[in-house]
Amino acid sequence: MRLLIVGGGGREHVLAWKLSKAKRVRKIYVAPGNPGIASVATCVNILASDIPGLLHFAEEKKIDFTIIGPELPLAMGIVDEFESSGLKVFGPNKNASRIEGDKSFAREFMAKFGIPAPKFAVYETASEALKYMKTTNKFPVIVKASGLASGKGVFAANNKREYEKVIDLLLVQHRLGEAGNRVVVEEFLTGQEASVFVLTDGLSISYLPSAQDHKKLYDRNRGPNTGGMGAYAPYPVNKRISDIIENVIIQPTVLSMRDQGLDYKGVLYAGLILTSTGPKVLEFNCRFGDPEAQVILPLVESDLLSSMIAVAERKLSDEPVKAKNLWSLCVVLASAGYPNDYRIGEEIEFKQKLDSRTMIFHAGTKMDDSKLVTSSGRVLNVVTVHENLKIAKQRAYEDVKKIYFKGMYYRKDIGNTGMKKMKRRRRK
């Protein structure tokens, strides 16, 4: 088979790496790809948002199956375009992708079908949004741009002054453009966050390993939100919580989307918060998480490609996902200044030979005069797998120290929550 993977970050690198192991794969193209991906696939200089260009390439190269990595082309309708041209593709169509691309739609959908979620309100003007302060004195609150904002559309307002500032930023200054034309104001919830991933063909559901992302820039979950500073998998939950997630959140969501005429085929990613009253949905996403994919996919034991094709053909019940009973951990190496103004063009050096079992997935790199340099905020993903989470973490950080680029920053506490949960469980 000839495969095309759309995207060029760490998620797409791990997808290319994983799918290259499938026996029936003859050739993998990745658009636009990156230097790390070039070691396992052929990179094509076509942007993920260039749907006509990607469609032309897929037809020209007689691509058998296309996998969409990022959310933007999904929200733009790439699946619709490929399917209308008779091409087989993995991912939800434009209408179904609204579960991520339109947060106000997603919140209203959850409210309609009783999916546990924070209390919320949707506003389209600053004057309406500011009236919210007259209804409550409870702070902090969460303010979200309703549209896609590349991970930069979520704000925590700790008091009225901060709330006014965020509303002005989004609905008056329009800093996020169309993505911020509507805002969703949500109650602030406390608890551990977890990422749950399933494959679904619209009826059948197959669970991938869960994960815990580390969104804050600094250790102990401090500082601004980022696209993710690291992750580990699986996230340990007891059977009671697992049953609630499956029976009260995931299954009702998939079935309700089908009943609403939303043709959802692909990955459904539920970002959850485990509160004292049970798990609630912070967000739904219509694709693999990043960096969660980097820890989930190395744990998949079965043929991932077969399961993805089964999703597209509505035969997922024939090809469920099977996972290894192991731990996986990822540390993200970021550029100085990320997630705001960050430096690029810094040479990346591997000062010592890495452990042969360590995997490096490129997120923001490029070649410049035969040198590997930084090209984005998140640069590299250092990933390890082991039977013991503590050892997986130890090995990852040992290899992190062997890598250098000027201004390199990383969190030092990835996986700590998982280790604490496992320690408490052993005590019981």
C-alpha positions in Angstrom: 0.0 0.0 0.0 1.0 3.6 -0.6 0.2 5.8 2.4 -0.1 9.6 2.8 0.2 11.2 6.2 -0.9 14.8 6.4 1.1 17.0 8.9 4.6 17.7 10.0 5.0 17.5 13.7 5.8 14.9 16.4 2.4 13.3 16.1 3.0 12.7 12.4 6.5 11.4 13.0 5.2 8.8 15.5 2.4 7.9 13.0 4.9 7.4 10.2 7.2 5.4 12.5 4.4 3.1 13.6 2.8 2.6 10.2 6.2 1.9 8.6 6.2 -1.3 10.6 3.0 -2.6 8.9 3.9 -5.5 6.6 1.7 -4.4 3.7 3.1 -0.8 3.5 5.1 -0.2 0.4 5.7 3.5 0.6 4.8 6.4 3.0 4.6 10.0 2.0 4.2 12.7 4.7 3.2 16.3 3.8 5.0 18.5 4.7 7.0 16.2 7.1 10.2 17.2 8.8 13.9 15.9 9.0 13.1 13.2 11.5 10.2 11.9 9.5 12.5 11.7 6.5 14.2 8.8 8.1 11.1 6.6 7.8 9.1 8.2 5.0 9.3 10.6 2.0 8.6 14.2 2.8 6.5 16.2 0.4 6.5 20.0 0.4 2.8 20.5 0.6 1.2 22.3 3.6 -1.4 20.5 5.6 -3.9 23.3 4.8 -3.4 23.0 1.0 -6.3 20.6 0.4 -6.3 20.9 -3.4 -2.5 20.3 -3.5 -2.8 17.2 -1.2 -5.7 15.9 -3.3 -3.8 16.3 -6.6 -0.8 14.6 -5.0 -2.8 11.6 -3.7 -4.4 11.1 -7.1 -1.1 11.5 -9.0 0.7 9.0 -6.7 -2.2 6.6 -6.5 -2.3 6.8 -2.7 -4.3 3.9 -1.2 -4.9 5.4 2.2 -4.5 8.9 3.7 -4.2 9.6 7.5 -4.9 13.2 8.6 -2.8 14.3 11.6 -3.8 17.9 12.6 -7.2 19.4 13.3 -7.1 22.3 10.8 -7.4 20.3 7.6 -10.1 18.2 9.2 -12.1 21.3 10.1 -11.5 22.6 6.6 -13.2 19.5 5.1 -10.2 17.5 3.7 -12.0 14.2 4.4 -15.1 15.3 2.4 -12.9 16.3 -0.5 -10.9 13.0 -0.5 -14.0 10.8 -0.2 -15.9 12.7 -2.9 -13.0 11.9 -5.2 -13.2 8.2 -4.3 -10.1 8.2 -2.0 -9.9 6.2 1.3 -9.1 8.5 4.2 -8.9 8.3 8.0 -10.5 11.1 10.0 -13.9 12.6 10.6 -15.6 14.8 8.0 -16.1 18.6 8.3 -19.4 18.4 10.0 -18.3 15.8 12.6 -15.0 17.7 13.2 -17.1 20.5 14.7 -16.8 18.6 18.0 -13.3 20.2 18.2 -13.5 23.1 15.7 -16.5 24.8 17.3 -16.3 24.8 21.1 -19.7 26.4 21.5 -21.3 23.6 19.3 -19.5 21.0 21.4 -20.7 22.5 24.7 -24.3 22.7 23.5 -24.0 19.1 22.2 -22.8 17.9 25.6 -25.6 19.8 27.4 -28.2 18.3 25.0 -27.2 14.7 25.6 -26.2 14.9 29.2 -22.5 14.4 28.8 -20.8 15.5 32.1 -19.1 18.8 31.5 -18.5 22.2 33.2 -21.3 24.8 33.4 -20.9 27.2 30.5 -22.3 30.2 28.6 -21.6 31.4 25.1 -21.2 35.0 24.1 -20.7 36.8 20.7 -20.2 40.4 21.9 -18.1 42.0 24.6 -21.1 43.8 26.2 -22.9 40.4 26.6 -19.9 38.7 28.0 -19.3 41.5 30.5 -22.8 41.1 31.9 -21.6 37.6 33.1 -19.8 39.3 36.0 -23.1 40.6 37.3 -24.3 36.9 37.7 -21.5 35.5 39.7 -18.6 36.3 42.0 -17.0 32.9 41.5 -13.5 33.1 40.1 -11.4 31.8 38.5 -13.3 31.1 35.3 -12.1 29.6 32.0 -12.6 31.6 28.8 -12.2 29.8 25.5 -12.2 31.1 21.9 -14.9 29.0 20.2 -12.8 28.3 17.0 -9.5 26.6 16.4 -6.6 28.7 17.9 -3.6 26.3 17.8 -3.7 25.7 21.5 -3.7 29.5 22.3 -7.4 30.0 22.8 -7.8 29.0 26.4 -7.5 31.6 29.2 -7.9 31.4 33.0 -9.3 34.6 34.5 -8.6 34.7 38.2 -10.6 37.9 38.9 -12.9 40.4 37.2 -10.0 42.5 35.9 -8.4 39.5 34.2 -11.8 38.5 32.8 -12.4 41.9 31.3 -8.9 41.9 29.8 -9.5 38.5 28.1 -12.9 39.6 26.7 -11.3 42.7 25.3 -8.6 40.7 23.8 -10.9 38.3 22.0 -14.2 40.2 21.3 -12.8 43.8 20.9 -9.3 43.5 19.6 -10.0 40.2 17.8 -6.5 39.0 18.5 -7.4 35.5 17.5 -9.4 36.5 14.4 -12.5 34.5 13.5 -11.5 31.8 16.1 -12.4 34.3 18.8 -15.6 35.7 17.3 -17.6 33.7 19.9 -16.3 32.8 23.4 -17.3 30.1 25.8 -17.1 30.9 29.5 -16.9 27.9 31.7 -16.7 27.2 35.4 -13.3 26.4 36.8 -13.0 22.7 37.8 -10.2 21.1 39.9 -8.8 17.6 39.7 -6.4 15.6 37.7 -6.6 15.8 33.9 -6.6 12.7 31.7 -6.7 12.1 27.9 -8.8 9.2 26.7 -8.6 8.1 23.1 -10.8 5.7 21.1 -11.0 4.7 17.5 -14.6 4.6 16.2 -16.3 4.0 12.9 -19.5 5.7 14.2 -20.8 2.6 15.9 -18.0 0.3 17.2 -15.5 1.7 19.7 -12.0 0.5 20.4 -9.9 2.0 23.2 -6.3 3.1 22.9 -4.2 3.5 26.0 -5.1 6.6 28.0 -2.5 9.3 28.8 -1.8 12.4 30.9 -0.6 15.5 29.1 1.4 18.2 30.9 0.0 21.4 29.4 1.6 24.1 31.7 5.0 25.4 30.8 6.6 25.0 34.2 7.0 22.2 36.8 4.1 21.5 39.2 1.7 22.7 36.5 2.5 26.4 36.8 2.8 29.1 34.1 1.0 29.5 30.8 -0.7 26.8 28.8 1.3 25.2 26.0 0.6 22.6 23.3 2.0 20.1 25.7 5.3 19.7 27.5 5.3 16.0 27.8 3.0 13.0 28.6 3.0 9.5 29.9 0.7 6.5 29.3 -1.4 4.8 30.4 -3.1 7.1 32.9 -4.0 4.9 35.9 -7.7 5.0 36.8 -9.7 2.5 38.9 -12.5 0.4 37.4 -15.3 2.6 38.8 -13.9 5.7 37.0 -13.1 3.7 33.9 -16.7 2.4 33.7 -18.1 6.0 34.1 -15.8 7.2 31.3 -16.9 4.4 29.0 -20.6 4.2 29.8 -21.5 7.9 30.6 -19.1 9.8 28.4 -17.6 7.9 25.4 -20.4 5.6 24.3 -23.2 8.2 24.7 -21.1 10.7 22.7 -20.4 8.4 19.8 -24.0 7.2 19.6 -25.5 10.7 20.0 -23.3 12.0 17.2 -24.6 9.2 15.0 -28.2 10.0 16.0 -27.6 13.6 15.1 -26.4 12.7 11.7 -22.7 13.4 12.4 -20.7 10.8 10.5 -17.9 10.4 12.9 -15.1 8.1 11.8 -11.6 8.4 13.2 -10.0 9.2 16.6 -12.2 10.7 19.3 -10.0 12.3 22.0 -11.7 13.2 25.2 -9.8 15.6 27.4 -11.2 14.9 30.9 -10.9 16.3 34.4 -11.4 13.9 37.3 -13.4 15.9 39.8 -14.6 14.9 43.3 -18.1 14.3 41.7 -16.7 12.3 38.8 -15.1 12.7 35.4 -16.1 15.6 33.2 -15.3 16.6 29.6 -13.0 19.7 29.3 -12.9 19.3 25.5 -13.3 16.9 22.7 -10.7 16.7 19.9 -11.1 15.0 16.5 -7.5 13.7 16.1 -4.6 12.2 18.1 -3.2 14.4 20.7 0.3 15.8 20.6 2.4 14.8 22.6 0.0 12.0 23.7 0.3 10.2 20.4 4.0 9.9 21.0 3.4 7.8 24.2 0.2 6.0 23.0 1.3 4.6 19.7 4.5 2.9 20.9 2.2 0.9 23.3 -0.1 -0.4 20.4 0.7 -4.1 19.9 -1.8 -4.9 17.1 -1.6 -3.7 13.5 -2.6 0.0 13.7 -3.0 0.3 10.0 -5.5 -2.5 9.9 -7.6 -0.8 12.6 -7.5 2.5 10.8 -8.6 1.0 7.5 -11.4 -0.8 9.4 -12.6 2.5 10.7 -12.8 4.0 7.2 -14.6 0.9 6.0 -17.0 0.7 9.1 -15.5 -2.7 10.1 -13.8 -1.7 13.3 -15.3 -4.6 15.3 -13.2 -6.9 13.1 -9.9 -5.1 13.9 -9.9 -3.8 17.6 -6.8 -2.3 19.0 -4.6 -4.3 21.4 -2.1 -2.6 23.7 1.1 -3.8 25.5 1.1 -3.9 29.3 3.9 -1.3 29.5 4.5 2.3 30.4 5.6 5.1 28.0 6.9 8.6 28.8 7.7 11.6 26.6 9.6 14.7 27.5 9.2 17.7 25.1 12.3 19.9 24.4 11.1 23.4 23.7 12.7 26.6 22.4 13.5 29.6 24.6 10.4 31.9 24.9 7.8 29.2 24.0 4.8 29.4 24.0 5.1 33.2 23.2 7.9 34.6 21.0 10.5 31.9 20.7 13.8 31.6 19.1 14.4 29.4 16.0 17.5 28.5 13.9 19.5 27.1 16.9 21.7 24.2 16.0 20.7 20.9 17.6 23.5 18.8 18.9 23.5 15.2 20.2 26.5 15.4 22.5 26.5 11.7 23.4 25.0 8.5 21.9 21.5 7.9 23.1 20.2 4.7 24.6 19.3 2.4 21.6 15.8 2.0 23.1 15.0 5.7 23.2 12.9 7.1 20.5 13.3 10.7 19.2 10.3 12.2 17.4 10.8 15.5 15.7 8.3 18.3 16.2 9.9 21.6 15.1 13.1 20.9 13.2 14.6 21.7 9.8 17.9 21.3 7.9 20.0 24.4 7.3 23.3 24.0 5.5 23.5 20.3 6.5 22.8 21.2 10.1 19.7 20.2 12.1 18.2 23.4 13.6 15.1 24.4 15.6 12.1 25.7 13.6 9.3 26.0 16.1 8.4 26.2 19.8 8.3 22.5 20.5 11.4 21.0 19.0 11.9 17.3 19.9 10.1 14.5 21.8 12.2 12.1 23.8 10.3 8.9 24.3 11.0 5.8 26.4 9.0 2.6 27.1 9.5 0.2 30.1 7.6 -2.1 32.4 8.2 0.4 35.2 7.2 4.1 34.9 9.9 5.2 37.2 12.6 3.6 35.0 11.0 4.9 31.9 11.3 8.4 33.3 14.8 7.9 34.5 16.0 6.7 31.0 14.2 9.6 29.3 15.8 12.3 31.4 19.2 10.6 31.1 19.0 11.0 27.3 17.5 14.5 27.5 20.8 15.6 29.1 22.7 14.3 26.0 20.9 16.8 23.7 21.6 20.5 23.4 20.5 23.6 21.6 20.8 27.1 22.8 17.8 28.1 25.1 16.6 24.5 25.3 13.9 24.2 28.0 12.0 21.2 29.4 9.9 20.2 32.4 11.5 17.9 34.9 8.4 16.4 36.5 6.8 14.5 33.6 5.3 11.3 35.0 5.4 12.3 38.7 1.6 12.2 39.1 1.4 8.7 37.6 4.1 7.4 40.0 2.3 9.0 43.0 -1.0 7.4 42.0 0.7 3.9 41.6 2.4 4.3 45.0 -0.9 5.1 46.7 -2.6 2.2 45.0 0.1 -0.2 46.3 -0.4 1.1 49.8 -4.0 0.2 49.6 
